[in-house]
Amino acid sequence: MHPACGEVHEIENVGRFPANLSPQRLTAEEASANDNTSLPPNPDIANVMFIGGLIEHWGRGLSMMNNKCKNVGLPKPKINDNGYMVKVIFARPQNGEINGENDRINDRIKPVLDLLAENPYITLPEVALQLKYSDSKVNRIIAELRKLGLLTREGSNKTGRWIVKRTL
């Protein structure tokens, strides 16, 4: 399978797993203990990242990736560690759909997503006016699109823009 064909997505990073912890063993220990089983190379930096909200918990990444993949109907990612580089290989969904995700994008939500993709600088009141939706309905839809990971906002509410992550 080749990433250019769209069957997998590969992420690489310089580093390695501790000599006594293979990815498989680490994942098993994370799952059984649901606790911190790895030791950060620099605990001070790890603590600052935790306090800053950049990491949720040190040492649970593998089991979290496995669970996320399982929740959307994808196989566990493959993890390769050659001693200096760690590569995580995710399978992509065969039909472009992730476990019914397209089912959640219904006729009420899709017009909002399409409008934001066409005009990233549109305001929410303008969206409501154009689609003849209430302001509260637009706000609920925006919250749902953000939760699905399909929409983010860059910049301020007044001068920022909408970033549609994926159109359906």
C-alpha positions as CSV (number, residue, x, y, z in Angstrom):
1,M,0.0,0.0,0.0
2,H,1.3,3.4,-0.9
3,P,0.3,6.8,0.7
4,A,0.1,8.3,-2.8
5,C,-2.8,5.9,-3.5
6,G,-4.6,7.1,-0.4
7,E,-4.6,3.7,1.4
8,V,-2.4,4.7,4.3
9,H,-1.2,7.8,6.2
10,E,2.3,7.7,7.7
11,I,3.7,9.9,10.4
12,E,7.4,9.7,11.2
13,N,9.4,11.3,14.0
14,V,13.0,11.1,15.1
15,G,13.2,9.1,18.3
16,R,12.8,5.6,19.7
17,F,11.0,3.6,22.3
18,P,12.9,2.7,25.5
19,A,14.9,-0.4,25.1
20,N,12.8,-2.4,27.6
21,L,9.4,-1.2,26.2
22,S,8.3,-2.3,22.7
23,P,5.2,-0.5,21.2
24,Q,3.2,-3.7,21.7
25,R,4.3,-4.1,25.4
26,L,3.7,-0.5,26.1
27,T,0.2,-0.6,24.6
28,A,-0.6,-3.7,26.6
29,E,0.6,-2.1,29.8
30,E,-1.3,1.2,29.1
31,A,-4.5,-0.8,28.5
32,S,-4.2,-3.0,31.6
33,A,-3.0,-0.3,34.0
34,N,-4.7,2.8,32.3
35,D,-1.8,4.6,33.9
36,N,1.4,6.3,33.0
37,T,3.8,3.5,31.8
38,S,6.4,5.5,30.0
39,L,9.0,7.9,31.3
40,P,9.4,11.2,29.5
41,P,13.0,11.9,28.5
42,N,12.7,15.4,30.2
43,P,10.1,15.4,32.9
44,D,10.3,19.2,33.3
45,I,9.4,19.8,29.7
46,A,6.6,17.2,29.9
47,N,5.2,18.9,32.9
48,V,5.2,22.3,31.2
49,M,3.4,20.8,28.2
50,F,0.9,19.1,30.5
51,I,0.2,22.4,32.4
52,G,-0.1,24.2,29.0
53,G,-2.7,21.8,27.8
54,L,-0.5,20.5,25.0
55,I,-0.6,16.9,26.3
56,E,-3.4,15.2,28.2
57,H,-1.4,12.5,30.0
58,W,2.1,11.3,29.4
59,G,2.4,7.7,28.3
60,R,-1.1,6.9,26.9
61,G,-0.7,7.9,23.3
62,L,-0.5,4.4,21.8
63,S,-3.6,3.1,23.5
64,M,-5.4,6.4,22.8
65,M,-4.6,6.1,19.1
66,N,-5.7,2.4,19.1
67,N,-9.0,3.3,20.8
68,K,-9.7,6.2,18.4
69,C,-9.1,4.0,15.4
70,K,-11.3,1.3,16.9
71,N,-14.1,3.8,17.6
72,V,-14.2,4.9,13.9
73,G,-14.0,1.4,12.5
74,L,-10.3,1.4,11.4
75,P,-7.6,-1.2,12.3
76,K,-5.0,-0.3,14.9
77,P,-2.1,1.7,13.5
78,K,1.1,-0.2,12.7
79,I,4.2,1.1,14.6
80,N,7.7,0.7,13.3
81,D,10.7,1.6,15.5
82,N,14.1,1.2,13.7
83,G,16.1,2.6,16.6
84,Y,16.3,6.2,15.4
85,M,12.9,6.8,13.8
86,V,9.4,5.9,14.9
87,K,6.8,5.6,12.1
88,V,3.1,5.2,12.7
89,I,1.0,3.9,9.8
90,F,-2.7,4.5,9.8
91,A,-5.1,2.8,7.4
92,R,-7.5,5.0,5.6
93,P,-11.1,4.1,5.2
94,Q,-11.7,2.3,1.9
95,N,-14.9,4.3,0.9
96,G,-13.9,7.7,2.3
97,E,-16.3,7.3,5.2
98,I,-15.3,6.9,8.8
99,N,-17.8,4.7,10.7
100,G,-20.9,6.5,9.6
101,E,-19.5,10.0,9.8
102,N,-21.3,11.0,6.6
103,D,-24.6,9.9,8.2
104,R,-24.1,12.6,10.8
105,I,-23.8,15.3,8.1
106,N,-27.4,15.7,7.2
107,D,-29.4,18.1,5.1
108,R,-29.5,20.6,8.0
109,I,-25.7,20.6,8.5
110,K,-24.3,20.3,5.0
111,P,-25.5,23.7,3.8
112,V,-23.7,25.5,6.6
113,L,-20.5,23.6,5.9
114,D,-20.8,24.4,2.2
115,L,-21.4,28.1,2.8
116,L,-18.4,28.4,5.2
117,A,-16.2,26.6,2.6
118,E,-17.3,29.0,-0.1
119,N,-16.9,32.1,2.1
120,P,-14.6,31.7,5.0
121,Y,-15.1,35.3,6.2
122,I,-18.9,35.0,6.5
123,T,-20.4,35.9,9.9
124,L,-22.8,33.5,11.7
125,P,-25.7,36.0,11.4
126,E,-25.1,36.1,7.6
127,V,-25.1,32.3,7.5
128,A,-28.4,32.3,9.4
129,L,-29.9,34.9,7.1
130,Q,-28.8,33.1,3.9
131,L,-30.1,29.7,5.0
132,K,-33.1,31.0,6.8
133,Y,-32.0,29.4,10.1
134,S,-32.2,30.9,13.5
135,D,-29.0,32.2,15.1
136,S,-29.2,29.5,17.8
137,K,-29.6,26.7,15.2
138,V,-26.5,28.0,13.3
139,N,-24.6,28.1,16.6
140,R,-25.6,24.5,17.4
141,I,-24.5,23.3,13.9
142,I,-21.2,25.1,14.3
143,A,-20.6,23.4,17.6
144,E,-21.4,20.0,16.0
145,L,-19.1,20.7,13.1
146,R,-16.3,21.6,15.5
147,K,-16.9,18.5,17.5
148,L,-16.7,16.4,14.4
149,G,-13.4,18.0,13.6
150,L,-14.7,19.4,10.3
151,L,-14.4,23.1,11.2
152,T,-12.1,25.5,13.1
153,R,-11.9,29.2,13.5
154,E,-8.7,31.1,12.8
155,G,-8.4,34.6,14.2
156,S,-10.9,36.7,16.1
157,N,-14.7,36.5,15.9
158,K,-14.8,39.8,14.1
159,T,-12.0,39.5,11.6
160,G,-11.1,35.8,11.6
161,R,-12.0,33.1,9.1
162,W,-13.5,29.7,9.1
163,I,-11.4,26.7,8.1
164,V,-13.3,23.8,6.7
165,K,-11.2,20.7,7.2
166,R,-13.1,18.5,4.8
167,T,-16.0,19.0,2.6
168,L,-18.5,16.2,2.0
